[in-house]
Structures are given as structure tokens and as C-alpha cells.
Amino acid sequence: MTLRQRLAAALLLALAGAPAGAASIHLQPSSDTVFVDEQFTVSLLINASDAPGAHPGLYGGQVVVDYDPTQIAYVDFGLASGVSFFSGPALGVATGGLRQTVTLGFDNAPDTGTVGTFTFRALGPPEVVASINIADSDAFFGTFAAYVPTYQPFYPTFTGTSVTTVIPLPGAAWLFMAGVGAALGHARRRSAAR
């Protein structure tokens, strides 16, 4: 057996012995449809109820979120109560230079719930589906761990999200539509009275 084959076999054995669990990290937008040139939020959620360790427990890890900077712009990230940063948030450019990234590491997240909230601004153009992807910042070794009762790595699944940009109707359009509806209702009542 060659050295390369031995290393590959050792890596496979190490990965096979790693605790699996059905933990997940996902993004949840405040709305599936967002107005062009307005801010919207996306929650970073954790479900570590199947992760190793004691429950309730404390969890941490480092994620990288990427998006198309011609469609949306990163504004801020706010942590949920009790959760803390161990790194970031830091802006960067993803491979190929076509997508922007935000990388952040967090500690003390609960078994389930909100880790924090991203704020983005929708840039448009209208009727575009803007995807927001999320992954572990170290896809090979992983960065996620349960801290209670001892440090125990785990490998959650990651799910991104998307939003569709739309142009809001101006206030005058809403008033016009309300006026047309009132006129139609009045005409209907007049014809029914005859």
C-alpha cells in the first residue's frame, strides 16, 4: 500500500468515526419578496438538538455566507442575546470574484434558535431571485463544536435561502386603484337599483 493510499484510508476512518448528528444551520429571510432599494433581514438559525454533548448545551462554529453584490448588499449582522463573536464579521470576495462573502464565528449558541440576524439592502434589478448561500468556513475539517460537557466536533448540514426583488407601487398608484374600485362599486350599486 502506498503512502497516498494509507493517508486516504486513515482520513476515511477518521471521518467515519466522527459523530454525525442531524444538526443544521440555515438562513431564513424575513420575507421571500423584498423591495428594491430597501433593507431586509435574514436570520441565521441553528438546530443542534441532535448534536453530541449535553442538552441543553452551548455550540459554536464559523460560517461563510455568499451572495451576488450586484443584487444585494451586506449592511450589518447582529447577534442574538447570549451569543458572542469569536471572529468577524469580515467581508471578502468569493472564488472567481463574482460573489461577496461575509465570514463570522460565533460561540455560546443554544440548542435551537436564532444565532443572529443579517441585514441586507436589495439592489435589484426587479424580478431577480437573489440567492444567499451558507457553508462551514472550513469545509474539510469543519469548525462546529458542542462545548458541554467537553469540546466535541459535529458536522451540521447547511441550507441557504433566496429572495425575489420587486419594485413597490408608489402611493399614487394605490390611491388610483382604490378610486377605480370605489367607482366600480358605485356603478354596480346604481345598476342594481334600477
WOBEL-V108843 format. One record per run of one state. SS is the DSSP state (H for helix, E for strand, - for the rest). FROM is the first residue (numbers start at 1). LEN is the number of residues. Records with the same first field share a line. If there is no record, write none. Layout:
BEGIN
SS=FROM-LEN / FROM-LEN
END
This chain:
BEGIN
-=1-2 / 18-6 / 30-3 / 36-3 / 48-11 / 68-4 / 80-4 / 94-6 / 110-2 / 123-6 / 137-8 / 147-5 / 154-3 / 160-1 / 167-4 / 194-1
H=3-15 / 171-23
E=24-6 / 33-3 / 39-9 / 59-9 / 72-8 / 84-10 / 100-10 / 112-11 / 129-8 / 145-2 / 152-2 / 157-3 / 161-6
END
